[in-house]
């Protein structure tokens, strides 16, 4: 299934964990952590990196955020860039992008979290459209029929293109600096 990952290799255990490395409740999102005899033990000659990458119980922290649905893990994004922490919520930028792409006038989009003193981060979206009179207020009304309020972007940019690296991947840190 698109957006889902396969099953673990034999002997590899997987858990979804919160920021304190405690397993999350069923149906909740968490960081994918893995443990097993074929999972590497350390970064060679990099004790600090190893300490940051593993829990005290020996689980490797992948940095990928997922949710378990019908026995399969669905990736929501990378902890470092695709998860927006706003108002106490952990919000998947990829989920919001998926909804935005359903809008008939949106060709491309990217969603990022930008620093905010009150909320931690605000959700911001860069929109690519050929519609010369694209109405952001109407977009917000449309989004409210698709997403809960706390997932609605608070800031928008209408752009001609998204910043990309040489591999064609959107450089979200560069995009953040434009807001």
Secondary structure, 3 states (H helix, E strand, C coil): CCCEECCCCCCCEEEEECCCCCECCCCCCEEEEEECCCCCCCCCCCHHHHHHHECCCCCEEEEEEEEEECCEEEEEEECCCCEEEECCEEEEHHHHHHHHCCCCCCCEEEEEEEEECCCEEEEEEEEECCCCCCCHHHHHHHHHCCCCHHHCCCEEEEECCCCECCCCCECHHHHHCCC
